[in-house]
Amino acid sequence: MSTEIETRIATIAEQLKDSNEWKTVEKFGGDPIALITEDVERLMKYRTDKTAVSFARAKFAKFVNQQNMDSVIGVVVGGVDRYGSKAPITYPVIKKDGSMTKVCTWDTGLIPIPSVVEIKGKYNGEYQNYLIDEEMGLIDCKDAPDILKLLTKVGMPVTADFSKVGKYDTVVIRGFIKSVFPSPIWENGQKVSSHNALEFNEAEPPRKTPCMDIRLESGSGNNVVTFQLTRQRRGMPVIAIDDFIEICKDAVELCEDDPVEQCKFVRDGIFGREVVAIGEVSSITEKVSESTMEPVLYINVRIAAIYEIPFNPVPITNTKVEKPSKPAPTAPKATPKKVAKPESEEEAPAKVVDAKAQATSEKLDDMVNDIITVCRVSKKSPASLTVEQVRDALDIPDTTSNMLVKIAIDKAVEKWLAMKKAAKKE
C-alpha cells in the first residue's frame, strides 16, 4: 500500500473516529479502518477529503443496517402481489422446523420458484414479513425438495383449530374443492364488479393469470376456508391442478363476459379434488350462522401456490394367494353331449341388449340437441345449466336417471364449444 493511500485512510479516520457512525460500527463488532480500506482505491479518485468522508459514512451506515437484518432460510414455493399497487412480491417461506414466514422483494427475477433460499432481510412486525436487502439480495439458493410432499406434511385440514391464526399469518391448508366464485373488484370498500376467470397482469409482456375464489368443503367443522387467486401485477402464483388453465380458457370462451357462469364452469371441472395451498391470511372473521345459530369462522387466504393431491387408493396389503391342495384323483366323469339351443334362444338376449343400448344412445343424442336448442334461445351456455333446470326445460320423465341427464349436459358443453370454435374460424 502506497504512502499516499495510507495518508488518505488516516485522514478519513481522523475526521470520523469521534462520530456516532464510527462508534456504532465498533459496537456491532466491525472494523471502521477495514471498511474504509475496502473502497480506498475508489476514494483516491476524489480530490477532496470531504467527498471521501461522505462515502465512508455511507459505508458505515450500510454495515450497521445489515447487522440489524435477520437471516431467513427455507423453501419458497410461489410469489404474489396485487394488481394496480406498488406493493412488492410476497413469497411465503417454509422453514426447516415447519414454521412459516414471508419475504418480499420488488425484483421479479431474484428468487427461482421453487427453491431453498437464504436471504437477509429486515423484519416488519405489522405485516410479519422480511424485506429483502437490495444490496445483499440472495445469499444462497438451491433446488427445492418434493414440494407437494412438504406442503401435505405441514398442511392443516379445514377442520383444524384456527383460533391462534391471525391476519397476515402464513398458513398451509388442505381440503376438497366445493365451489368457485368470481374474484370481486372493489372501489372505496364497495364491490362494484367481478374479474373474469383469466385476467392480464401488468408484466412485460402481459400474461393472463387465473382470478377466482376457491372454497373448500367444510366437512364436520364450522370453518369456511376460501383460497383467493387475486389479480396480479407481476407476481405468478404456482397452480398445479390438472387441466386447470385449459378449463379456465374454456370457461372464458364459453361464458364470455359472465364471471359467475365462468366460475360455475370451472367448478364443474375441478369439484371434489383434494388440494393443498400456501398463502397469507387476508381476513379471518367469526360470524353466527343464521341457519344453525352456531359460530362460523371465515378464513380467506391469498394463495401463492396450490397443488392437487393425487388420489391414492388404499393398497391391498394381503396379496398372497394360497395354492389349493391338489385333489385326490377321481374316476373320470362321463361328459354329457351338448345339446344345441335354438337360434332364437341363444341370440335373442344379445339382440335385446343391443336394441336397448341403441335406444339409450338415440335418447341421449336427442337430449343433447334439445339442450343446445334451449341454450340458443336463452343465450346461455350449457355449462351454466343444472340437472334440475334441464329436466324442467325439457320435461324429462322420472324414468330417465339424473346420471343420463348429466351426461347429456356434458356432451352438450362439448358440442357447444365445438360450434363456437367453428363459427370463429368462419
C-alpha positions as CSV (number, residue, x, y, z in Angstrom):
1,M,0.0,0.0,0.0
2,S,1.5,3.3,-1.0
3,T,2.2,6.2,1.4
4,E,-0.4,8.3,-0.4
5,I,-3.2,5.7,0.2
6,E,-2.2,5.3,3.8
7,T,-2.3,9.1,4.3
8,R,-5.8,9.3,2.8
9,I,-7.1,6.4,5.1
10,A,-5.6,8.2,8.1
11,T,-7.2,11.5,7.1
12,I,-10.7,9.9,6.7
13,A,-10.3,8.0,10.0
14,E,-9.2,11.2,11.8
15,Q,-12.4,13.0,10.8
16,L,-14.7,10.1,11.6
17,K,-13.2,8.5,14.7
18,D,-15.3,10.5,17.1
19,S,-18.6,10.2,15.1
20,N,-21.6,8.2,16.1
21,E,-21.2,6.1,12.9
22,W,-17.7,5.0,13.9
23,K,-18.8,4.1,17.4
24,T,-21.9,2.1,16.1
25,V,-19.7,0.1,13.7
26,E,-17.4,-0.8,16.6
27,K,-20.5,-1.6,18.7
28,F,-21.5,-4.3,16.2
29,G,-18.0,-5.7,16.1
30,G,-17.0,-4.0,12.9
31,D,-13.6,-2.5,12.0
32,P,-14.0,1.1,10.7
33,I,-10.5,1.1,9.2
34,A,-11.1,-2.1,7.3
35,L,-14.4,-0.7,5.9
36,I,-12.6,2.4,4.7
37,T,-9.8,0.3,3.2
38,E,-12.3,-1.8,1.1
39,D,-13.1,1.2,-1.0
40,V,-9.9,3.2,-0.7
41,E,-8.9,2.8,-4.4
42,R,-12.1,4.4,-5.5
43,L,-11.9,7.1,-2.8
44,M,-8.5,8.0,-4.1
45,K,-10.1,9.3,-7.3
46,Y,-11.7,12.2,-5.4
47,R,-9.6,15.3,-4.9
48,T,-11.2,16.5,-1.6
49,D,-11.3,14.6,1.7
50,K,-14.9,15.7,2.3
51,T,-16.1,13.5,-0.6
52,A,-14.2,10.5,0.6
53,V,-15.5,11.1,4.2
54,S,-19.1,11.3,2.9
55,F,-18.7,7.9,1.1
56,A,-17.1,6.4,4.2
57,R,-20.1,7.5,6.3
58,A,-22.4,5.8,3.8
59,K,-20.3,2.6,4.1
60,F,-20.6,2.6,7.9
61,A,-24.4,3.1,7.6
62,K,-24.8,0.2,5.2
63,F,-22.7,-2.0,7.5
64,V,-24.9,-1.1,10.6
65,N,-28.1,-1.6,8.6
66,Q,-27.0,-5.1,7.6
67,Q,-26.3,-6.0,11.2
68,N,-29.9,-5.2,12.0
69,M,-31.1,-7.7,9.5
70,D,-32.1,-11.3,10.1
71,S,-31.2,-14.4,8.0
72,V,-34.1,-16.4,6.7
73,I,-33.6,-19.9,5.4
74,G,-36.4,-22.0,3.9
75,V,-38.3,-23.3,1.0
76,V,-40.0,-20.8,-1.3
77,V,-43.0,-22.1,-3.3
78,G,-44.6,-19.1,-5.1
79,G,-44.9,-15.4,-5.1
80,V,-47.9,-13.0,-5.4
81,D,-48.6,-9.2,-5.4
82,R,-51.6,-7.0,-6.1
83,Y,-52.7,-5.6,-9.4
84,G,-52.7,-1.8,-9.6
85,S,-50.5,-1.4,-6.5
86,K,-46.8,-0.8,-5.9
87,A,-46.5,-3.5,-3.3
88,P,-43.6,-5.9,-3.5
89,I,-43.9,-9.5,-4.4
90,T,-44.5,-11.7,-1.3
91,Y,-43.0,-15.1,-1.1
92,P,-44.2,-17.5,1.7
93,V,-41.3,-19.4,3.2
94,I,-41.4,-22.8,5.0
95,K,-38.5,-23.1,7.4
96,K,-36.7,-26.3,8.4
97,D,-38.7,-26.6,11.7
98,G,-42.0,-26.3,9.8
99,S,-42.8,-22.8,10.9
100,M,-43.6,-20.2,8.2
101,T,-42.9,-16.6,7.3
102,K,-42.7,-14.3,4.3
103,V,-40.0,-12.5,2.4
104,C,-40.7,-9.6,0.0
105,T,-38.9,-8.0,-3.0
106,W,-39.6,-5.9,-6.0
107,D,-37.1,-7.9,-8.1
108,T,-39.2,-10.4,-10.0
109,G,-36.2,-12.4,-11.1
110,L,-34.4,-12.7,-7.7
111,I,-35.9,-15.9,-6.4
112,P,-36.3,-19.0,-8.6
113,I,-39.6,-21.0,-7.9
114,P,-39.5,-23.4,-6.2
115,S,-36.2,-23.3,-4.3
116,V,-34.4,-23.4,-1.0
117,V,-33.1,-20.0,-0.2
118,E,-31.1,-18.0,2.3
119,I,-31.7,-14.3,2.4
120,K,-31.0,-11.3,4.6
121,G,-34.0,-9.1,5.4
122,K,-35.4,-6.5,7.7
123,Y,-38.4,-7.7,9.7
124,N,-41.7,-5.8,9.5
125,G,-43.8,-6.7,12.6
126,E,-47.1,-5.3,11.2
127,Y,-47.1,-7.4,8.0
128,Q,-45.0,-10.2,9.5
129,N,-42.5,-10.3,6.6
130,Y,-38.9,-9.7,5.8
131,L,-38.0,-7.1,3.1
132,I,-35.0,-8.5,1.3
133,D,-31.9,-6.2,1.4
134,E,-31.3,-4.8,-2.1
135,E,-27.5,-4.9,-1.7
136,M,-27.1,-8.4,-0.2
137,G,-30.1,-10.0,-2.1
138,L,-30.0,-13.8,-2.3
139,I,-27.2,-15.3,-0.2
140,D,-27.8,-18.9,-1.2
141,C,-30.2,-20.8,-3.5
142,K,-30.6,-24.4,-4.5
143,D,-33.2,-26.7,-5.9
144,A,-36.2,-27.5,-3.6
145,P,-37.3,-30.9,-2.5
146,D,-40.7,-32.5,-3.3
147,I,-42.9,-29.5,-2.8
148,L,-46.2,-31.5,-2.8
149,K,-44.9,-33.8,-0.1
150,L,-43.7,-30.9,2.0
151,L,-47.0,-29.0,1.8
152,T,-49.0,-32.1,2.5
153,K,-46.9,-32.8,5.6
154,V,-47.2,-29.3,7.1
155,G,-50.8,-28.6,5.8
156,M,-53.6,-28.1,8.3
157,P,-57.0,-29.7,7.5
158,V,-60.0,-27.4,7.1
159,T,-61.4,-28.7,10.4
160,A,-58.3,-27.7,12.3
161,D,-58.3,-25.2,15.2
162,F,-57.6,-21.7,13.7
163,S,-58.1,-19.8,16.9
164,K,-54.5,-18.8,17.0
165,V,-54.3,-17.8,13.4
166,G,-54.4,-14.1,12.6
167,K,-54.4,-11.7,9.7
168,Y,-51.2,-11.7,7.6
169,D,-50.2,-15.1,9.1
170,T,-48.7,-17.6,6.6
171,V,-50.7,-20.9,6.5
172,V,-50.8,-24.1,4.6
173,I,-54.3,-25.7,4.4
174,R,-55.6,-28.8,2.6
175,G,-59.1,-29.8,1.7
176,F,-61.6,-30.7,-1.0
177,I,-62.8,-28.2,-3.5
178,K,-66.5,-27.4,-3.0
179,S,-67.3,-24.3,-5.1
180,V,-65.7,-21.5,-7.1
181,F,-66.7,-17.8,-7.1
182,P,-65.6,-14.7,-9.1
183,S,-62.9,-12.6,-7.6
184,P,-64.5,-9.3,-6.7
185,I,-63.4,-5.8,-7.8
186,W,-63.5,-3.3,-5.0
187,E,-63.7,0.5,-5.1
188,N,-63.8,2.6,-1.9
189,G,-64.6,-0.5,0.1
190,Q,-67.6,-1.5,-2.1
191,K,-67.8,-4.4,-4.5
192,V,-68.5,-2.9,-7.9
193,S,-67.9,-5.8,-10.3
194,S,-66.0,-9.1,-10.7
195,H,-62.9,-10.3,-12.6
196,N,-63.1,-12.8,-15.4
197,A,-61.6,-16.3,-14.7
198,L,-58.5,-15.2,-16.6
199,E,-57.1,-11.6,-16.4
200,F,-54.0,-9.9,-17.8
201,N,-51.3,-8.9,-15.3
202,E,-49.0,-5.9,-15.6
203,A,-45.9,-7.8,-16.6
204,E,-44.0,-7.0,-19.8
205,P,-45.4,-8.6,-21.9
206,P,-48.7,-9.0,-20.1
207,R,-49.7,-12.6,-19.2
208,K,-53.1,-14.0,-18.2
209,T,-53.4,-15.5,-14.7
210,P,-56.4,-17.1,-13.0
211,C,-58.6,-14.9,-10.9
212,M,-61.2,-16.5,-8.6
213,D,-62.1,-17.6,-5.1
214,I,-61.9,-21.4,-4.5
215,R,-63.9,-22.5,-1.4
216,L,-63.2,-25.8,0.3
217,E,-65.6,-28.4,1.8
218,S,-66.1,-27.6,5.5
219,G,-66.6,-31.2,6.5
220,S,-67.8,-31.7,10.0
221,G,-66.3,-28.4,11.2
222,N,-67.5,-24.8,11.3
223,N,-64.6,-23.4,9.3
224,V,-65.2,-21.8,5.9
225,V,-61.9,-21.7,4.0
226,T,-61.5,-19.8,0.7
227,F,-58.4,-19.7,-1.4
228,Q,-58.1,-16.4,-3.2
229,L,-56.4,-16.3,-6.6
230,T,-56.2,-12.5,-6.9
231,R,-55.3,-10.4,-10.0
232,Q,-51.6,-10.0,-10.2
233,R,-49.3,-7.1,-11.0
234,R,-46.1,-9.0,-11.7
235,G,-46.5,-12.0,-9.4
236,M,-47.0,-15.5,-10.7
237,P,-48.7,-17.9,-8.3
238,V,-48.0,-21.6,-8.8
239,I,-51.1,-23.6,-9.8
240,A,-50.5,-27.3,-10.1
241,I,-54.0,-28.6,-10.7
242,D,-54.5,-30.9,-13.7
243,D,-56.1,-29.2,-16.7
244,F,-56.8,-26.0,-14.7
245,I,-55.6,-23.4,-17.2
246,E,-57.4,-25.2,-20.1
247,I,-60.6,-25.3,-18.0
248,C,-60.3,-21.6,-17.3
249,K,-59.7,-20.8,-21.0
250,D,-62.8,-22.8,-22.0
251,A,-64.8,-21.1,-19.3
252,V,-63.9,-17.6,-20.6
253,E,-64.7,-18.7,-24.2
254,L,-68.0,-20.4,-23.4
255,C,-69.2,-17.8,-20.9
256,E,-67.8,-14.6,-22.3
257,D,-68.2,-11.5,-20.1
258,D,-70.0,-13.5,-17.4
259,P,-67.7,-14.2,-14.5
260,V,-70.4,-16.0,-12.5
261,E,-71.0,-18.6,-15.2
262,Q,-67.3,-18.9,-15.9
263,C,-66.7,-19.9,-12.3
264,K,-69.6,-22.4,-12.4
265,F,-67.9,-24.0,-15.4
266,V,-64.5,-24.1,-13.6
267,R,-66.2,-25.6,-10.5
268,D,-67.7,-28.4,-12.6
269,G,-64.2,-29.2,-13.9
270,I,-62.4,-29.3,-10.5
271,F,-65.1,-30.1,-8.0
272,G,-64.2,-32.6,-5.4
273,R,-60.4,-32.6,-6.0
274,E,-58.2,-32.6,-2.9
275,V,-55.8,-29.7,-2.9
276,V,-53.2,-28.1,-0.6
277,A,-52.2,-24.4,-0.8
278,I,-49.9,-21.9,0.9
279,G,-50.5,-18.2,1.3
280,E,-51.2,-15.3,3.5
281,V,-54.4,-14.9,5.6
282,S,-56.1,-11.8,4.1
283,S,-59.0,-11.9,6.6
284,I,-60.4,-14.1,9.4
285,T,-63.8,-13.3,10.7
286,E,-66.2,-15.1,13.0
287,K,-70.0,-14.9,12.4
288,V,-73.1,-16.6,13.7
289,S,-74.8,-18.8,11.2
290,E,-78.5,-17.8,10.6
291,S,-79.5,-21.4,9.9
292,T,-77.7,-23.2,12.8
293,M,-77.1,-20.2,15.2
294,E,-73.6,-21.5,15.7
295,P,-70.4,-19.6,15.2
296,V,-68.7,-20.0,11.8
297,L,-65.1,-18.9,11.2
298,Y,-64.4,-17.5,7.7
299,I,-60.8,-17.8,6.7
300,N,-59.7,-16.1,3.4
301,V,-56.2,-16.9,2.2
302,R,-54.4,-15.1,-0.6
303,I,-52.5,-18.0,-2.0
304,A,-49.1,-18.1,-3.7
305,A,-49.2,-21.8,-4.7
306,I,-51.9,-24.5,-4.9
307,Y,-51.2,-28.2,-5.6
308,E,-53.6,-31.0,-6.4
309,I,-53.1,-34.1,-4.2
310,P,-53.3,-37.2,-6.3
311,F,-55.9,-39.8,-5.4
312,N,-54.1,-42.8,-3.8
313,P,-56.5,-45.7,-3.2
314,V,-55.7,-47.8,-0.2
315,P,-53.4,-50.5,-1.3
316,I,-54.3,-54.2,-0.9
317,T,-51.9,-55.4,1.8
318,N,-52.8,-59.1,1.6
319,T,-51.8,-60.2,-1.9
320,K,-50.7,-63.7,-1.0
321,V,-52.7,-66.3,-2.8
322,E,-52.7,-69.8,-1.3
323,K,-52.4,-72.5,-3.8
324,P,-55.2,-75.1,-3.4
325,S,-54.1,-78.5,-2.3
326,K,-54.0,-81.0,-5.1
327,P,-57.2,-83.0,-5.1
328,A,-57.1,-86.8,-4.9
329,P,-57.6,-88.4,-8.3
330,T,-61.1,-89.5,-9.1
331,A,-62.7,-91.5,-11.7
332,P,-63.4,-89.5,-14.9
333,K,-67.0,-88.4,-15.2
334,A,-69.0,-89.0,-18.3
335,T,-69.2,-85.9,-20.4
336,P,-72.8,-85.2,-21.4
337,K,-73.5,-84.4,-25.0
338,K,-74.0,-80.7,-25.7
339,V,-77.5,-80.0,-27.0
340,A,-77.6,-77.1,-29.4
341,K,-80.1,-74.4,-28.4
342,P,-82.4,-73.0,-30.9
343,E,-81.0,-69.9,-32.7
344,S,-83.7,-67.7,-31.3
345,E,-82.9,-68.9,-27.7
346,E,-79.2,-68.1,-28.0
347,E,-79.2,-64.8,-29.9
348,A,-82.3,-63.1,-28.5
349,P,-80.8,-61.7,-25.3
350,A,-77.9,-60.1,-27.3
351,K,-80.4,-58.5,-29.7
352,V,-82.4,-57.1,-26.8
353,V,-79.3,-55.6,-25.2
354,D,-78.2,-54.0,-28.5
355,A,-81.6,-52.6,-29.1
356,K,-81.7,-51.2,-25.6
357,A,-78.2,-49.6,-25.9
358,Q,-79.2,-48.1,-29.3
359,A,-82.4,-46.6,-27.8
360,T,-80.4,-45.1,-24.9
361,S,-77.9,-43.6,-27.4
362,E,-80.6,-42.1,-29.5
363,K,-82.4,-40.7,-26.5
364,L,-79.1,-39.1,-25.3
365,D,-78.5,-37.5,-28.7
366,D,-82.0,-36.1,-28.8
367,M,-81.5,-34.7,-25.3
368,V,-78.2,-33.1,-26.3
369,N,-79.8,-31.4,-29.3
370,D,-82.7,-30.2,-27.2
371,I,-80.2,-28.7,-24.6
372,I,-78.4,-26.9,-27.5
373,T,-81.7,-25.5,-28.7
374,V,-82.7,-24.2,-25.3
375,C,-79.3,-22.5,-24.9
376,R,-79.6,-20.8,-28.3
377,V,-83.0,-19.4,-27.3
378,S,-81.9,-18.4,-23.8
379,K,-78.4,-17.3,-24.9
380,K,-76.9,-19.3,-22.1
381,S,-74.1,-21.8,-22.1
382,P,-74.9,-25.5,-21.4
383,A,-72.2,-25.3,-18.7
384,S,-74.5,-23.0,-16.7
385,L,-77.4,-25.4,-16.6
386,T,-78.1,-27.8,-13.7
387,V,-79.7,-31.2,-14.0
388,E,-82.9,-29.8,-12.4
389,Q,-83.1,-26.9,-14.9
390,V,-82.7,-29.3,-17.9
391,R,-85.4,-31.6,-16.5
392,D,-87.8,-28.8,-16.2
393,A,-87.0,-27.2,-19.5
394,L,-87.3,-30.5,-21.5
395,D,-90.0,-32.0,-19.3
396,I,-87.9,-35.2,-18.8
397,P,-89.8,-38.1,-17.2
398,D,-88.8,-39.6,-13.9
399,T,-87.9,-42.8,-15.6
400,T,-84.8,-41.1,-17.0
401,S,-81.9,-41.0,-14.5
402,N,-80.1,-37.9,-13.3
403,M,-76.9,-39.6,-14.5
404,L,-78.1,-39.7,-18.1
405,V,-79.2,-36.0,-17.9
406,K,-75.7,-35.1,-16.5
407,I,-74.0,-37.0,-19.4
408,A,-76.2,-35.1,-21.9
409,I,-75.2,-31.8,-20.3
410,D,-71.5,-32.7,-20.6
411,K,-71.9,-33.7,-24.2
412,A,-73.9,-30.5,-24.9
413,V,-71.0,-28.5,-23.5
414,E,-68.5,-30.2,-25.8
415,K,-70.8,-29.7,-28.8
416,W,-71.4,-26.0,-27.9
417,L,-67.7,-25.3,-27.6
418,A,-67.0,-27.0,-30.9
419,M,-69.8,-25.0,-32.6
420,K,-68.3,-21.7,-31.2
421,K,-64.8,-22.6,-32.4
422,A,-66.1,-23.5,-35.8
423,A,-68.1,-20.2,-36.0
424,K,-65.0,-18.2,-35.2
425,K,-63.0,-19.9,-38.0
426,E,-65.6,-18.9,-40.5
